Each structure stands twice: as C-alpha cells, then as structure tokens.
Amino acid sequence: MNDQPNIRRNPLRERLAEGQTIVNAWLSIPSSYSAEGMGHAGVHAATVDLQHGMIGPTDALHMLQAISATPAVPLVRVPSLDPAFMMRVLDSGAYGVICPMISTAEETAELVRACRYPPTGIRSFGPARGLLYGGADYVAHADSEILVIPMIETVAAVENLDAILAVEGVDMIYIGPNDLAFVFDGCVGPDRRKSEEVIAHVLEKAKAAGIPAGIFCADGAEAARRVAQGFALVTPGNDFGILTRGMRAAVAETLGATAACSPAQGGY
C-alpha cells in the first residue's frame, strides 16, 4: 500500500535543499500568454506581481493557470500583509507567497499563519483551484509544499532581522534592493554603497540562520553576480523590462545606433 502523499510536490524546495540556484521570472504584464511563455523560458519559478505589476485578481488567476502548463512553479507577490487576500491567491493555485514590507517578527508570524492551515495557522478551508493544481490530498499536505517568503526592504526589517529569521515557518527571505537603496542611500541611482553593505549583512545573517535568500536583479549579468554572492534565488529583471530592452536593442541594431538605457534601472 502506498501511503506517500499524492500532492504535487514543490520542486523549489528540492532545489533549495540541494543548494541549487532558482531562477525566477517576474511577471508585471497582465497576460496569460506572456506568463506561459515565461514559464517555458527555462526558469524554475514565475512570480505574478500583484503589488507593482499591472495585474488584478482575475488576471492573476488566468496567469497562474497558464504557468501551471509549464515547468515553472507559480508564485505570487501580494500587495500587502492581508491574510484574506493571501488565502485567496493560495486558493487560486499559488505555491508560494512573497509579501512586501515585512518589518517585524509579529508581521512575519502573521504572514506564516495566513499561509498555513490549522492547527499551525489560520488559513480558511476553500482550496478551490489549489485543489485542482495540487491534487486530491492538497489540504492535508499543502503546508509542506507552499513557500512563505517575507520581503526585507525597510530599516525596521534590517533592525529586526534576527527575530524575523527566527520565526518558525519562514522558508526564504526576498530582498527588495531598490527600497533598501531608497532608505539607506537616499535614491535608487547607481551609487548604492550603503544599501549594498546592508544587503551583504542580510545575506550573511540569513545564511547563518539556515534561511535561503532571494533578490530582484536588473538583468542576467547582475543575477549571475548575486548567485556568486550566495543568493539562492535570483530574478533577472521583470517581463516589461526584458521586453522593452529587447526592443530597444533591436531598434538600435536596425538603425546602427547604440541602444538607449531603460528608464527603470534595477528592479523591484
């Protein structure tokens, strides 16, 4: 008799356990077509951005369905620490939640509870599409597969980092480099010496606590540098930036000119 769970496993957990890099697509365009294409582009995860992306809940559902047809694991960045909304995206089939602007251990614990079924958490029963994507015993084993990922991007989060990392149920942290640049360097320009020191400090603390760290990157070259630095998950730009950079390069090649830089340096 096979008593192994039949839930769809989360391969990101396996990659993390084996120390393998996770490349994550970042989706800001409300399109299931482009989401499906990104999911087939060799990435290991695809994050639907509901904070800064131009995406609503219905668009997100369609995009999660499209990602499900690809090898990529569907993740969602929610707009804020809103348990009801987080439960909704999990019920829609997200296999991980990235939550912005987490600054305290208490907020981190609230995030974990919202993503876990009782008795561990407070997630309400209603798996909906999560059951379709995850499988018949989704509810019994979802807590073991879904990733809970607080974002570290405020002064308070850096000050409270040890306590945040100590919260049981945190699977990874995700650094928002531009928000850290705002608060530590005063701008998101190229001179980021202070925030880069903070990022290195956060990464060192996370490693010491046994918590993997992810980070948003401007492009593939920066993502490669962050992998070398020790980050477990890297996001080499978002879909809109990649699209517009590609078109600028194509126009420049056509006209024999130099491609103009994107107005959005870095990412979010």
C-alpha positions in Angstrom: 0.0 0.0 0.0 1.4 3.4 -1.0 1.0 5.9 1.8 3.1 8.6 0.2 1.2 11.9 -0.3 -0.1 12.5 -3.8 0.1 16.3 -3.7 2.0 17.9 -6.5 5.5 18.4 -5.0 7.2 21.8 -5.0 10.5 21.3 -6.8 11.7 24.7 -5.5 12.0 23.0 -2.1 14.1 20.3 -3.5 16.4 22.8 -5.3 16.8 24.7 -2.0 17.6 21.6 -0.1 20.2 20.6 -2.7 21.8 24.1 -2.8 20.8 24.6 -6.5 20.1 28.1 -7.8 16.5 29.1 -8.6 15.9 31.4 -11.5 12.6 33.3 -11.1 10.6 35.1 -13.7 8.9 38.2 -12.6 5.5 39.0 -14.3 4.1 42.5 -14.3 2.1 42.3 -17.6 -1.5 41.0 -17.2 -1.2 38.4 -19.9 -1.6 34.6 -19.6 0.1 34.3 -23.0 3.3 36.0 -21.9 3.1 34.2 -18.5 3.0 30.9 -20.3 5.9 31.9 -22.5 8.0 33.0 -19.5 7.2 29.7 -17.8 8.7 27.8 -20.8 11.8 30.0 -20.9 13.9 27.8 -18.6 13.0 29.5 -15.3 12.3 27.4 -12.2 9.6 29.8 -10.8 7.4 32.5 -12.1 6.1 35.2 -9.8 2.9 37.1 -10.6 3.4 40.6 -9.2 0.2 42.0 -7.7 1.9 44.8 -5.8 3.6 46.8 -8.6 2.5 44.9 -11.6 -0.5 46.0 -13.7 -2.4 42.9 -12.6 -5.7 42.3 -10.9 -7.0 39.1 -9.2 -8.8 37.8 -12.3 -5.7 38.3 -14.5 -3.7 36.6 -11.8 -5.9 33.5 -11.9 -5.5 33.2 -15.6 -1.8 33.7 -15.4 -1.5 31.0 -12.6 -3.4 28.7 -14.9 -1.0 29.4 -17.8 2.1 28.9 -15.6 0.7 25.6 -14.4 1.1 24.3 -18.0 4.8 25.0 -17.8 7.7 23.6 -15.8 7.8 26.8 -13.6 6.4 26.9 -10.1 3.7 29.6 -9.7 4.4 32.2 -7.0 2.6 35.4 -6.2 3.8 38.7 -4.7 0.8 40.0 -2.8 0.2 43.8 -2.4 0.4 43.8 1.4 0.1 41.8 4.6 -3.6 41.0 4.0 -4.4 37.5 5.3 -7.7 37.2 3.4 -6.0 38.2 0.1 -3.1 35.8 0.7 -5.6 33.0 1.3 -7.3 33.9 -2.0 -4.1 33.6 -4.1 -3.3 30.3 -2.5 -6.7 29.1 -3.2 -6.1 30.2 -6.8 -3.1 27.8 -7.1 -0.1 29.8 -6.0 2.6 27.6 -4.5 4.3 30.4 -2.7 3.6 33.9 -1.3 6.1 36.8 -1.4 4.9 39.5 1.0 6.4 43.1 0.8 7.3 45.5 3.6 7.6 42.9 6.4 9.4 44.7 9.2 8.8 42.8 12.5 8.7 39.2 13.8 5.0 39.8 14.6 4.2 40.6 11.0 6.3 37.6 9.8 4.3 35.3 12.1 1.0 36.8 10.8 2.2 36.0 7.2 3.1 32.4 8.1 -0.2 31.8 9.9 -2.2 33.1 6.9 -0.4 30.6 4.6 -0.8 27.6 6.9 -3.9 25.5 7.7 -5.0 24.9 11.3 -3.7 24.0 13.8 -0.4 25.6 12.6 -2.1 28.6 11.0 -5.4 30.3 10.3 -5.8 29.6 6.6 -9.5 29.1 5.9 -10.7 26.0 4.1 -11.7 26.6 0.5 -8.8 25.3 -1.7 -10.7 25.8 -5.0 -8.2 25.8 -7.8 -5.4 24.9 -5.3 -7.0 21.5 -5.1 -7.0 21.2 -8.9 -3.4 22.2 -9.2 -2.1 20.5 -6.1 -4.0 17.2 -6.2 -6.6 15.3 -4.2 -4.7 15.5 -0.9 -3.7 19.1 -1.3 -5.3 20.3 2.0 -3.5 17.6 4.1 -0.1 18.4 2.7 -0.2 22.0 1.4 1.7 23.3 4.4 4.7 21.2 3.5 4.8 22.5 -0.1 3.8 26.2 -0.1 6.7 28.6 0.4 6.3 31.6 2.8 8.6 34.4 1.8 8.8 37.8 3.6 10.4 40.7 1.8 13.2 42.5 3.6 13.2 46.1 2.4 12.8 48.5 5.3 15.1 49.9 8.0 12.9 48.2 10.7 13.2 44.8 8.9 17.0 45.1 8.9 17.0 46.1 12.6 14.6 43.2 13.4 16.3 40.7 11.1 17.3 38.2 13.7 13.8 38.0 15.1 12.3 37.7 11.6 14.6 34.9 10.7 13.8 33.0 13.9 10.0 32.9 13.1 9.1 29.2 12.5 7.7 28.7 9.0 9.8 31.2 7.1 11.1 29.3 4.1 13.1 32.1 2.4 13.5 35.9 2.6 13.5 38.1 -0.5 15.4 41.3 -0.6 13.9 44.4 -2.3 17.1 46.3 -3.3 15.5 49.4 -4.6 13.5 50.1 -1.4 16.7 49.5 0.6 18.5 51.9 -1.7 15.8 54.5 -1.0 16.1 54.3 2.8 19.9 53.8 3.1 21.3 55.7 0.1 18.5 58.2 -0.4 17.9 57.3 -4.0 17.8 54.3 -6.5 20.7 55.6 -8.5 24.0 53.8 -9.3 25.7 54.8 -6.0 24.4 52.2 -3.6 27.3 51.6 -1.3 25.3 51.8 1.9 22.4 49.5 0.8 24.9 47.1 -0.7 26.6 46.8 2.7 23.1 46.1 4.2 22.3 43.5 1.5 25.6 41.7 2.3 24.7 41.9 6.0 21.2 40.5 5.5 22.5 37.7 3.3 25.2 36.7 5.9 22.5 36.7 8.7 20.1 34.6 6.6 22.9 32.0 5.8 23.8 31.8 9.5 20.1 31.1 10.3 19.8 28.5 7.6 17.3 30.6 5.7 17.8 30.9 1.9 17.7 34.4 0.4 16.4 35.7 -2.9 16.8 39.1 -4.6 15.5 41.1 -7.5 18.1 41.9 -10.1 18.3 44.4 -13.0 19.3 41.8 -15.6 21.0 38.5 -16.1 24.5 39.8 -15.5 23.5 41.1 -12.1 21.7 37.9 -11.4 24.9 36.0 -12.1 26.8 38.2 -9.6 24.1 37.7 -7.0 24.4 33.9 -7.4 28.2 34.2 -6.9 27.5 36.3 -3.8 25.4 33.5 -2.4 21.8 34.1 -3.2 19.6 31.0 -3.6 17.0 32.7 -5.8 17.5 35.4 -8.4 15.1 37.3 -10.5 16.9 38.6 -13.7 14.5 41.5 -14.4 10.8 41.7 -15.0 8.9 40.9 -18.1 8.2 44.5 -19.1 11.9 45.5 -18.7 13.1 42.5 -20.6 10.6 43.2 -23.4 11.5 46.9 -23.7 15.2 46.3 -23.5 14.9 43.7 -26.3 13.0 46.1 -28.5 15.5 49.0 -27.9 18.3 46.7 -28.8 16.5 45.6 -32.0 15.8 49.2 -33.0 19.4 50.2 -32.3 20.7 47.2 -34.4 18.3 48.2 -37.2 19.5 51.8 -37.3 23.1 51.1 -36.5 22.9 53.1 -33.3 23.5 52.4 -29.6 20.6 51.2 -27.6 19.3 53.7 -25.0 19.2 52.7 -21.4 15.9 51.8 -19.8 14.5 54.5 -17.6 14.0 51.8 -15.0 17.4 50.7 -13.7 17.3 47.8 -11.3 14.0 46.3 -10.3 11.5 45.8 -7.6 
